[in-house]
Amino acid sequence: MRDLFGTIAPKYDFITRVFSYGMDRGWKRMAVAGAALPARAVVLDLACGTGDFGKLAASHCSGAHVVAADLTEPMLRLAEIPDRACADAASLPFRTECFDAVFVGYGLRNFPRLATALEEVRRVLKPGGLLVTLDFFLPGRPSLQRIFLAYLYAQGAFWGLVLHRRARVYTYIPDSLRTFLPAEKFSLLLKKTGFADVTARQFLLGGIAVHWAKKSPPPCADIQ
Ligand SMILES: C[S@@+](CC[C@H](N)C(=O)[O-])C[C@H]1O[C@@H](n2cnc3c(N)ncnc32)[C@H](O)[C@@H]1O
């Protein structure tokens, strides 16, 4: 992962626009607006890449403090977010219950231990805090899955050859997606991990989705 993302870091923003047909910024803006962050929110941009989500959150929320975390040092440097940590999503170097919101843009498919990463996100969120994710998903219908994957392979190989003279550089997107899950199953996984009020919006026939999920507060102790 580190080698791959270290290689593509300088071209990352361009390739994100290409693979999202220019819609990436709009999806991210909508995801941040839907989060309704409190003033002075403390926000984690996890798998931050070049830090799009964190910067958008800061521009939407007065006094927000953004922390960036990513496995890849060259990505973190490009993000230019002063408070940052080189870290694996499955083992976050933050104290329990310190963030109002965690944003993850196109990171979920890359986490080898997705369930553990979600538990970590839940741990570092304050009770009632929000997880917001944007990612590729497998469209629900098998015929659509095949077409979507084939299209992503062709597009990845083309841009890999053009930008790096290596066809396989961007085929990690369909490679990571092939064994991933549909957006509805991700909603179920969020609920299973202890998130409530899970909502999702799908785009490109389910090939892309934004999820919002709240860390359920602990049950009230009975007052005698
Ligand atoms: C496709 S980029 C996403 C960048 C950005 N969040 C965005 O919305 O465009 C995926 C990022 O996930 C990071 N990453 C991959 N595996 C990770 C892990 N286990 N923990 C933290 N970050 C990881 C990569 O280094 C890379 O910067």
The ligand as an SDF file (V2000), in Angstrom:
LIG
                    3D

 27 29  0  0  0  0  0  0  0  0999 V2000
   -7.4990    6.4830   -2.6470 C   0  0  0  0  0  0  0  0  0  0  0  0
   -6.6220    7.3860   -1.4460 S   0  0  0  0  0  0  0  0  0  0  0  0
   -7.8540    8.4490   -0.7520 C   0  0  0  0  0  0  0  0  0  0  0  0
   -7.4260    9.8720   -0.5440 C   0  0  0  0  0  0  0  0  0  0  0  0
   -8.4510   10.8680   -0.0310 C   0  0  0  0  0  0  0  0  0  0  0  0
   -9.0220   10.4540    1.2270 N   0  0  0  0  0  0  0  0  0  0  0  0
   -9.5390   11.2060   -1.0090 C   0  0  0  0  0  0  0  0  0  0  0  0
  -10.6910   11.3080   -0.5950 O   0  0  0  0  0  0  0  0  0  0  0  0
   -9.2830   11.4260   -2.1680 O   0  0  0  0  0  0  0  0  0  0  0  0
   -6.4990    6.1730   -0.2230 C   0  0  0  0  0  0  0  0  0  0  0  0
   -5.5540    6.5530    0.8850 C   0  0  0  0  0  0  0  0  0  0  0  0
   -5.6620    5.5450    1.8970 O   0  0  0  0  0  0  0  0  0  0  0  0
   -4.3890    5.3980    2.4810 C   0  0  0  0  0  0  0  0  0  0  0  0
   -4.3760    4.1060    3.1700 N   0  0  0  0  0  0  0  0  0  0  0  0
   -4.3350    2.8720    2.6170 C   0  0  0  0  0  0  0  0  0  0  0  0
   -4.3750    1.9280    3.5590 N   0  0  0  0  0  0  0  0  0  0  0  0
   -4.4490    2.5850    4.7480 C   0  0  0  0  0  0  0  0  0  0  0  0
   -4.5180    2.1540    6.0980 C   0  0  0  0  0  0  0  0  0  0  0  0
   -4.5300    0.8510    6.4140 N   0  0  0  0  0  0  0  0  0  0  0  0
   -4.5870    3.0960    7.0720 N   0  0  0  0  0  0  0  0  0  0  0  0
   -4.5660    4.4160    6.7630 C   0  0  0  0  0  0  0  0  0  0  0  0
   -4.5070    4.8840    5.4970 N   0  0  0  0  0  0  0  0  0  0  0  0
   -4.4550    3.9830    4.4950 C   0  0  0  0  0  0  0  0  0  0  0  0
   -3.4310    5.5100    1.3190 C   0  0  0  0  0  0  0  0  0  0  0  0
   -2.1190    5.8210    1.7150 O   0  0  0  0  0  0  0  0  0  0  0  0
   -4.0840    6.6140    0.4910 C   0  0  0  0  0  0  0  0  0  0  0  0
   -3.5550    7.8840    0.7620 O   0  0  0  0  0  0  0  0  0  0  0  0
  1  2  1  0
  2  3  1  0
  2 10  1  0
  3  4  1  0
  4  5  1  0
  5  6  1  0
  5  7  1  0
  7  8  2  0
  7  9  1  0
 10 11  1  0
 11 12  1  0
 11 26  1  0
 12 13  1  0
 13 14  1  0
 13 24  1  0
 14 15  1  0
 14 23  1  0
 15 16  2  0
 16 17  1  0
 17 18  1  0
 17 23  2  0
 18 19  1  0
 18 20  2  0
 20 21  1  0
 21 22  2  0
 22 23  1  0
 24 25  1  0
 24 26  1  0
 26 27  1  0
M  CHG  2   2   1   9  -1
M  END
$$$$
